[in-house]
Amino acid sequence: LASLGRLAAGLAHEIGTPLNVIGGRAETLLRKLTDHEVAQKNLRIISTQIDRITRIVRGMLDFARVPEPRLAPVAVPEVIRRVVELLEHRFEQSRVRVELAMSEDLPEVQADAGQLEQVFLNLATNAIDAMPQGGALRIVARTVIRSHPDVAGSVGSFLAVAFEDTGQGIARENIDKLFDPFFTTKDVGKGTGLGLSIAYGIAREHGGWMDVESQSTRGACLTVYLPMKGVASRADSQAGRLAS
């Protein structure tokens, strides 16, 4: 993953500079060739594809540069409500009903509120995309006792935040690939396949993890697990992986 991150950062830099030049020239020609209908049409196509590449490059940079979290006590229900508010218009447009199931007295976690917001935004957006005909999204936050999948023999308290949708579900053969960088089941141009991998990386940086449950055509549930007591170090996680 570290090598992939360095590769992504290098590619993003090398692609970004000529891309800016191409985009600038296309915009200049669009302004000059106002009376040339065919040229205008082709230049708009060029601009659209440049925007698409730019989103991919931005996603590569986000994947390569996930910063270490700035930890502070965070009330997760407040972050969830903020995400729902930010996406309110999209929920209405997509005819998605949102249900929150969480107690107001949930304990705070040591986390980076901005990074958690990014994780929850990614999960909520993916749920919307999975319900093109509308549906329901249930967001559940609760405390659980679990063993950490990356730390052998560990059992602890975690705050689990689950996003349960009534969408199209995930095919069994795709579940193990869901958090892989650049893997996506969306149509061409609809996604880069980096959102969930970035979200998973953030969860890992916080000492937690993510998992998924789904039956094809019957919805999906993606859950983020955050440790209740501090953050498991990456060195400890690596030791756990080696031990297992």
N, C-alpha and C positions, 0 to 999 in steps of 0.2 A: 504493500500500500504506500509505503514511503517513496519507493521508486516510481510508482504510478503518479504520486503527487508531484514529484520533481518533473516528470515527463509532461504532465498536464500543465504545470506552470510555464515550462519552456515553450510548449506548443502555443499556449495562449498568448504569450508575449510575441512569438514569431508571427502568428497569424494576425494578431491585433493591429500591428502597424500597417501592413499593406491593406488590410480591410478598411481602416479609416481613410486611406487614400482613395480606394475604390468608391466608398460611400460618398465621400466629398465630391468626387468628379461626377457621380451619378446625380447628386442633388444639384450641382451647377448646370448640368445639361438639362435637367427637368425645368429649371427656371428659364433657360435660354430657348429651348425648343417648344415653346408653348403652342405653336401652330402646326406641329408635326405629330399627328395622332398616333401613328405607328411607333414612332420613337418614344413618345410619352408612355405608351402601353408597355413597351419593352423595358424602359427605365424604371417603371413602377415595379415590374417583376424583379428586376435586379435589386432594387431597394428592399423589397420584401424579403428576398433571400439573404441579403446582407444582414438584415435585422435578425433573421433566424440564426445565422452563423454567430452573430454577436451574442445572442442568448446562450448558445452552446459554449462559447468561449468564456462567458461570465460564469456559467455553471462549472466549467473546468477549474476556473480560478477559485470559486467557492469551495470546490471539493479539495483542491490542493492546499488551501490556506485556512482550514478550519482552526481558528485560534483557540488557545487554551481558555477554558471558561474563567470568567471573573466571578468568583463565588461570593454569594451573599444569601441571607435568608430570603426565600421566595415563597409566597403563598400561591400555589399552583392554580387554585380556582380563579384567582384574579387574572392570571395569564390566559386561562381558557376563555373566560368571559371576554377579554380584550380581543382574542382571536375571532370569536364568534361575532363580535361587533364589527371588526374589520371586514369580515366576509359576508355581512348581512345582505348586501345587495346581490352578491353572487348566489347566496342561498335562495333569495326570492326569485331571481331570474331562472334558476335551475329547478324551482319547485321542490326544494329540499327542506323538510321539516327537521329542526334541531331540538333534541331533548338532552338536557343536562342532568346527570345523576351524580351528585357529589355533595358531601357534607361540608358545611362552612367551617367546621372545627378540625379539618384535616391538618396534621402537623406540617410546618414549613420544611422545605428541603434546602440544602446548600446548593445553589445552582446559579447559573447565569441567566437572568430573566429574558434577555434578548435572544439568546440561543434557544431557550425553551420555546419562545414564541415562534421562532423559525421552524422548529420541529413540528409544533402543533399546526401551524399554517400549512406545512407540506402535507400532513396527514389529512387535514380537513379538505384541502384542495383536491387531493387524490380521491377522497370519498365522493366529492361532488362530481368529478370526472367519471367515476364508476357508475353514476346514476343519471345517464343522459335523459331518461324519461321521468326524472323526479324520484323521490323516495324519502327515506328518513335516516338521519345520522344521530346516533346516540353516543354521547361522550360520558364515560364513566370514570371517576377518580376514586380510588380506595387504597387502603393499606393492605399489604399481603406479606406473608412469610414465604420466602422462596430461597432456593439455592441459586447462586450465581452461576450461569453456564460457563463462564470463563475462569472461575476460581474454584479449583477442586476442593470438595469437602466444606464449602462455605454455605451457611444458612443465615439469612438476615432479614431485616424488615425493609420493605421497599414500598414506595408510592407508585401504584400502577395506574396509568392513564390510558384507557382503551377508547378507540374510535371504531364504532360498530356501524356499518352501513348496510343498506338493503339492496345493494347494486348487483352487478353482473357476476361477482365472485371472481376467484382467481383459479385458473386451471392448475391441477395438481403438479404438472411438470414445471410450472413457473414459480411455485412458492419458494423453492430453494434459491432462485435467482433474484428474488424481489429486491434485495438490498445491494445487488451487484452494481457497480458504476456503469452507466450507459445502457443498462437493461430497461426496456420499456415495452409495454404491450399497446401503447397508444399509437394512433395513426401518425404517419410521417408529418413532421412539422408541429405536432401537438405536444411533444415533450422530449426532453433530452435524456431522461433516464438517470438523472443525477439527484433529484430531490430526495428520494428515500435513502440513497446511499449517504448523502450529507446528513440527513436526520439521524441515521444510524451512527455515523461517526460522532455526532454531538452527544448522543446518548452514551456512547462508549467513553468519551472524554469526561463525562460526569460520573463514571464508575458504574453505569447501568447498561442496559441493552434493550433491544426491541425484538418482538416476535410477531408472527402472523398466523391467524387461523382462518380458513376459508373452505367452502365447498363450492365447486364450480356452479355458477348461475344462482347461488343462494347467499350472496353477500360476503363480506369479509370483516375481520376484526384485527386491527393493528394496535399493539399495546406497547407503550413505553414504560420501562421500569427504572425508577430513580432511587438510589440508596437513601435510607433515612438518616444514617449516621456517617457523615463525611463522604469522601470520594475515594474509591479504591484506586490506588495508583496504577499507572500503566505498567510499571515494573512488576507489581504484584499480580496484575492480570496476566502478564506474559509468563510469570512463574507458574501461575495456575494452569495455563494452557500447556506448558511443557510437562507439568506434573501429570496432567490428564492424558 
